[in-house]
Amino acid sequence: MKGMIWGLALMLAPTAASAHTSYLKPNSFGSAEANAVTIEASFTEDFLRPEIPVESQDWHLYRPDGLRDTYDNVVVLRQMTVLESDLTEPGTYRFTTGERLGRTSTQARIDGQWRPLEPGAAAPAGAPTRQSQTATVADVYVTKGAPSDAVLGIAVGHLAIRPLTHPSAIFLDDGFRFRVAFDGAPLANQDVNVYRDGGIYDETPFHQVFRTDSNGELHLSFDRPGAYLIMTRHSADAPAGSATQIRSYTTSLTFEVTR
């Protein structure tokens, strides 16, 4: 399935638009000369404007040889967390929050659907309820010199966005192909939200929604270069021994489209 990104807002999903999404934004997506990278990590409803700092117990990165490493610095500020890492080896690095567990909430089954309740709100009389907890992952790839592939297939969290086009080689003429999977199995007909960074200058924030094909794949085409974020959500039974019955997973990937 191929998604064409042309308009400012197509198939807007209110529930996705109103929820905060975590993201990682580097000061550069690629450079032949840089020896370090600084990354902004935040939750936002308005990509890429930081609102709430991301805090994680599993900050880590993968070096071009595929080996896991830690950040040189992690500084939590009021609206963002700032991450720093060296770029000593050539190739593609993967930076991630790791899978982080977040808030819990109550869901009630209303009119045949499970719906989240506002904090402190009571479920309708007789409606079944269950507890849910969020699990979020935010990723970004940064390349020094020529792109390399060792970090592309590494699994981080249950809900994964697996690039099929190298994320450091996304061009207007070719677009971006990727697969969405849960615990390794492709997710067919899965909604994927796409945002573009318009800063303060876009009169209407750019947001489109597409669906994966039967193989969990999506091919996005773009009408202009820039920084983009893709995000997808999926609910499933929580792993055995969890504090809640349901997990609500959200995974995002930030990338750059060039000419």
N, C-alpha and C positions, 0 to 999 in steps of 0.2 A: 504494500500500500504506500502511495506516495502523497505527501502533504505539501501543498503549495502555500508559501507564506507571502501574501500580497497585501491584504487589507490591514486595517488597524485593529479590528476586533471581529472574530468569526467564531460562532459556536461558543460564546462565552459561558463558562460554567460558574454560577454564582458561588457554589460551595467551595470550589477550588480557589476562586479569586479572593474570598473573604478570609481564608486561613493563612497564617504565617508559614512561610517556607524558608528552610535554611539554605544557605548558599555559601560557596567559597569563590572569592574573586581575587585573582593575582594582579600585581601591578604590571605584569607582562605575561602573556601566554607563551612567548617563545623569544629566544635571543641567542645569537651565536657567541656573544661576548659576556653576558651577565654571569656573575659568580654567586649571586644570591637572589632570592625572591621573597617578597612580602605579600601576604595573603590576608584579605579581609573576610571574616566569618561572622555572619549575622542572620537573624530571622527577619523577614520583611513581608509586607503585602504589596510592595511597590518596587519591583526589581529595577535596579540594584541600589536601592536606598536603604542603608542599615537602620534597623530599629531596635532590635534586642540582641545582645551578644549570645553567641553559641558557646555553651559550656559542655565539655565532653570528658569522659573518663578514658577515652580510647583514641585520642589524637595520635595519628601516625601517618607515615608516608612510605612510598616505595621508590627505591632508586632505580636507575635504568637497568641494572642487572636483576631486578625483581626482588631484591632483599628489602625487608622491612626496616624502617629507621624511625627516629623521633625528630621533632622539630627542635631547632636551636633555641627558639624563644616562643612562649605563648603568653600573651598579655591581654587580660580581660578589661575592656573599657565599658563605658555606660551603654553604648549602642552597638558595639562590635567587639569581637576578639581579633587581635592582630597576631598572625603567625609569621615566623621567619625561618628560612632554611637556606643552607648553602646549596649551590649548584656546581659541585666540583667536577662531576663526570659528565661527558656529553651523552645525549640521549633524552628519552622521555621519562619524566617523573610523574608519579600519581600522588596527589595530596588529598587527604580524606579526614572527615570527622570521626570515622569509624561509625558503627551502628550505636546510637545513643538512645536510651530509654527516656521518655519524657512524661508528660502529665497523664493522669488517669481521669476517666470520665464515665458517666453512666449513660447507657443507651436504653431506650424503651421501644418495644415493638408496637408501632402505631400504623394502622391501615395496611398491615402486611409488610411493613418495612422497619428496619432498625434505624432509629433516629437518635442523635445525641441530645441530651438534655442540657439546658443551661445550668451552670453551677448553682446549687441550692434549689433548683426547680424539682417539683414532685412529678412522678409519672402519672398518667391518667389512671383512674381506678381500674384495677384488673389487668393492666398492661404488664406483660413480662418485662423484666429488666436484666441487663448484664453489664459487666464492667469491661472497659477497654483501656489500653495503654498505647501511647504513640511510640514508634521506633523510627528514627530518622537517620539518613545518611546524606551527606553532601560531598561531592567529589569535584576535582578539577585536575586536568593534565597540563603540565608545563614542559616544554622541550628546549634543551640547550643544543644548538646545532641541528643535526639531522634527526628526524623522528626515529624511535625504536619501539619494539613491540612487546617486550618482556612484561610490562605492567598491565597490559590491556585485558588479559584474561583472569586476573586475580579476583577472587570473590571477596566482596566486602558487604556483609549483611545479607539478609534473606531476599530482599527486593533489589534487583540489579538492573542497571542500564549498561549493556555491553556494546561498546562501539564496534561497528563493522567497517566504517571509514575511520582512518586514524584521526583522533580528535585534534591533533596538531596540524592536520592537512585538510581542513574543510574549506572548500572554495565555492564561490558563487556558481560556477559552471557545473559542479558535480554534486553539491548538496552533502547531506549527512545521513548515512545509514547506520542503524543501531537495532539491537534486540532488547526487549524487556523480558525478564525472567524472574520467577519466584522459586527459590530453592533449586535453581538449575533448570526448571521446566518453563518453556516459553509461555508468556501470557498473551493469548489471542484476544482481539477486540478490547485491548486495554487503553483507556484514555491517557494521553500524554499532553500535558500543558506546555506551551511554548511561549516564552517571554523574550522581549528584546530590550536592551538597555537604552532608553531614550533620554535618560537624565531628567532634567526639569523642563526639557524643551518640547517633548511630545504632548500635544494637547490632550490626546487620549492614550493612556498606557497601552502598549502593544501586548496582546494576549490572544493566542489561538489554541484550539484543542483539536487533536487528531487521534485516530485509533490505529493500533497495530493490526497487522494482517493475521492470518491463521497460524503463522510461524512466530508470532510475537515481534515481527519486524516492522520498521517504519523507515521511509526514505523521505527526508525533508528537503525541499528546495527553498532557496531564499532569494528575495528581490534586492537585498542590500547587505553590505558587510556590517559587522558590528559584533558586540558581545551578546550572547544569548544564554538563556537558561531553559533546560527541559526538566520537567518534574512529573512524577507519576505516583499514585497512591493505590494501596491494595490492603484490604482487611482479610485476616485469616485467624484461625484458632491460634491462641498463644501456645508457645512450647510448654510441654509438661513441666509442672512445678512453678509456673509463672503466677504472679499475684492477681492476674486478671484472666478472664476467659478468652478475650479477643485482643489481638494486636492490630493496630492501624499503622501500616508501614508507609513511609514517604521517602523517596530517593530523588535527589536532584543532581544534575551535571551542568556545569557552566563551561562554555567554550566560545571560541572566536571564529567568525566567518570572514575570510579574506577574499580579495579579488584574484 
